[in-house]
Amino acid sequence: MTSPAYSPEFIAARVGGGYFLEPLRLLAAGVAGVNEIDQIMRSLGGFSFGPFERMDALGLEAVYATLQRTWEQLGRPPRLQPHPLAGDLCQRGHLGRDAGRGFYLYDGEPPLPAVPLERQSFDLPPGLYKAIRRFADAATRTAGSLTEQYVFARTLAAIINEGALLVDESAATEPDIDVAMVSIAGCPQGPLAWANEIGRFTCAALLRRLNEQVGADRFRPAAWFGS
């Protein structure tokens, strides 16, 4: 059974945090823009809403508070640290769709990105490149460029790994996590069921390569993968 500390809502907040945190980091690093990342996660991942669209719909202040609270409750692990970009937007009154501005400006149709992209070129080590391709080919039937696959794979890997860490902690079962993520967080399918479809070895290989790239043990694979 799930312990009271790990209610379905808490599971969704913790595991679903990766759907917001990694896109924020990718945006800040200049890998892709707000609308690009949203489109990638809809098309390659099958999500109904991209991460920035979803934050705007939920209310950025509420999302940021939830991310902050989860990070504090778990002892401030680097992988769950809220991104300052979200906090800065809140301070500037960019609180989401209901406020008329968040990551998008809602004074016209379609809404336009409110956060400019300072695009930066990036190079991926060969091992990471291969791990991304292998993961993405197993995770989605939609073709994508390397940038698109990188955004999709890094975001989904963060979600999957956080769910696997919960299982490691015996804090929730695989069905607990999958049901919470589909019913509350809006995931198109349970992340751990998704991981089993992709292959645990393939997931762990990508996580190890991402961990080498970003540091701070942000992507250290859970024991659940058997790695």
N, C-alpha and C positions, 0 to 999 in steps of 0.2 A: 504493500500500500504506500501511497504517497504520504509523507509526513506533513503535518499542518503547515510547516514552514515552506513547503514546496507544493502549494496549491496550484491548480491549473493556471491561474492568473500569474503566479510567480514564475512558473515554468515558461510561460509565454513571454514574460518580460525578460527573463534571463537569456533563454535560448534565442528569442527573437531579436535581442539586442544587436546581434551581428548583422541583421538586415539593415540596420541604421548606421552602425559604427563603421563598418568597412566602406560603404559608399561615401560616408563623410570623409574618411581618410583618403580615399581614392580621388575625390573631388579636390580636397586640399592639396594633394600631390600633383594635380594637374593632369591626371590620367584621362579623365573624361568629365563632361559637364553634367549638370543636374538632369536635363532632359535626355541626354544620351544614356546615362546610367538607368534612369527609369525605363526607357525603351528596351534596354538590354535585359533587365530583369523581367519585364513583361514577355518579351519575345523568346528569349532563351530559357528562362525559368518558368514561364507560365503563371507568374504572379498576376493577380488582378490589378494591383496597383504597384507602381515603382516605389522604392523606399522614400523618395522625397515627396512624392504625391501622398503617400500614406502618412508621413509625419505632418504634412500640412493639413490633412483631413482630421487627424487625431488632435491636433493642436500642439505646436512645437514646444510650448512651455510645459505641457503635461508630459510629453515624450522625454524632454530633457530632464525633468524632475524624476521620472521613473528610471532613466539610465543612471542618474546620479545616486539614487537611493539603492539600486541594485549593486552598483560598484562599491558603495560604502558597506553594505551588509555583508558582502563577500570578501572584505579585507582589502579593497582597492587593487585587484589584479590588473596589470597593464592591458590585458586583452579587452577588458570591459570599461576602461576609462573613457568617460564622455569626451567628445571632441569639442574644443573651445569654439569652433565655428558655430555650433548650435547655440551655445550660450551667448555668443556675440549677437546672433540674430534675435534672440529673445530680448536682449537689452535694447536693441534698436527698434523693437516693436513689430518685428517680423514674426508673428505668432501663428500664422497658418491661414487656411482658406477663409475662416470666419472673420479674420481681421483684414482680409483683402490683400494680404501679402505675407509670404513665408519664404520658402525656397522659390516660389513662383509669385508673380504679380497677377492679381485676379481682376484687373480693371479692363480686360478685354478677352476675346476668345480667338484662338486658344490662349491660355495663360502663358506668359513668357517667363523664362528663368530670371530670378532676381539676384542670383549669385553668379558673378562673372567667372568664367573659366580662364585661368592662366595656364594654358596647356604647356606641358613639359614633355620632352621626349624621354623615353625610358627604354632600357635594354634589359632583357631577361636572360639569366644564365641558361645555357642549353638544357641542364637538368630540369629547371623549373618550366621552361618552355615545353618540354616533352610531357611533364607531369600535368600541365594545364590542358594540353591537347587530349591526353588520354582520359582525364577526368571529364572534360566537357563532352567528348564524343560519347561517353557512357551515360552522362547525366541528361542530355537533351538531344532531340532529333533536329533541332534548328541549327543551321550552319551559322558561323559568325567569324569575324576577323579575330586576329590575335588579341587586340585590345578588348573586344567584346567578350571573348572567352575568358580573358584574365579577370575582368570585372565580375562576370558571372561566377567563375570558379572560386575566386577568393571570397566572395560574399557567401556563397552556399557552403563552402568549406568551414567558414567561421560558425555558421548556424549548426551544421552537423557536428562539429567538434564540441560545441558547448553542450549539445544534447548528450553526446557520448560521455562527457565529463560528469554530467548528472548521474548517469548510470554507474560510472565508476564509484561515485560517492554513495551509491545505494539510496539516493534521495528520491528517485523516481524510476519507474519501469519504462521500457521502450514504448509500450502502448500509451502510458501516461503522457509521455513527451509528444508522441506523434499526434494524439488526439488534441492536446492543448494547442499545438502549433497550427493545426488545421482549423479548429473551431474558434480559437481566440485570435491567433496571430495572422490568420489568413494565408498560411502556407498552402501551396497547391497540393502537396502531399506531405506525409510525415517525414521529417528529415532523416530519421534513422532507418525507416523503410527505404527511403531514397538512397541512403548510403549503402544499404545491402544490395540494391539494384546496381548501383555503380560498381560496387566491390570494395570491401573494407581495405584491401591491400592498396587499391588505386587511391582511395581517400587518404590513407596514411602517407603514401608517397608524396602526394601533393602537399599535405600539411607539413611534412618534414622540409620540403623545399621552400615553402612559404616562410617557415620558421627561420631558416637560414637567411632569407632575404630581409625580413623585417626586424628580427631580433626580439629581445625582451620576453622570449618564450611565449609570444602571443599565439603562435600556432602549434605549440607542442602537442603531438597527437595523444589523445586519451588512450588508456590501456584497452578500452573496449575494442579498438581496431586490431588488437593482437600484434602490435608493432613494438 
